């Protein structure tokens, strides 16, 4: 098992080929630096969902057009996360270092640190456990969209689960 020897590296479950869970390997990886509009988060909890499994397997084959033909472009699975913001990129507003957040990642949740678009994160209320919060972004967003499509509205600030811009970012918790 790799040992973290520097603050510039971190343990990460990486995938170098499509396949089942045995395609994931624990390795040291570089800690990424946030670019414009991004934040670096330290993961508190990561939720895995059907989308993570489909990308991991590369199935259906059509998935590979978007995520990489021979192997995933983003080698670390995990889209749903509860985390602490540890660095912010240029132009980021509304999120600050130290904020506890929940949201959808472009991948990377099975590592100690990951990059996220600041606009895809919302504050995590202190009373919401990070493990529970990490189950909300994609699944909660899907549920929110289904309720909306069915005309079953939830009043603003009513504390419902999920939903948000681009379908999947956690809105609830508010």
HELIX and SHEET records of a PDB file:
HELIX    1   1 UNK A   21  UNK A   23  5                                   3    
HELIX    2   2 UNK A   50  UNK A   57  1                                   8    
HELIX    3   3 UNK A   63  UNK A   67  1                                   5    
HELIX    4   4 UNK A  118  UNK A  120  5                                   3    
HELIX    5   5 UNK A  130  UNK A  133  1                                   4    
HELIX    6   6 UNK A  137  UNK A  149  1                                  13    
SHEET    1   A 2 UNK A   9  UNK A  15  0                                        
SHEET    2   A 2 UNK A  24  UNK A  30 -1                                        
SHEET    1   B 5 UNK A 113  UNK A 117  0                                        
SHEET    2   B 5 UNK A  38  UNK A  47 -1                                        
SHEET    3   B 5 UNK A  80  UNK A  88 -1                                        
SHEET    4   B 5 UNK A 100  UNK A 104 -1                                        
SHEET    5   B 5 UNK A 121  UNK A 123 -1                                        
END                                                                             
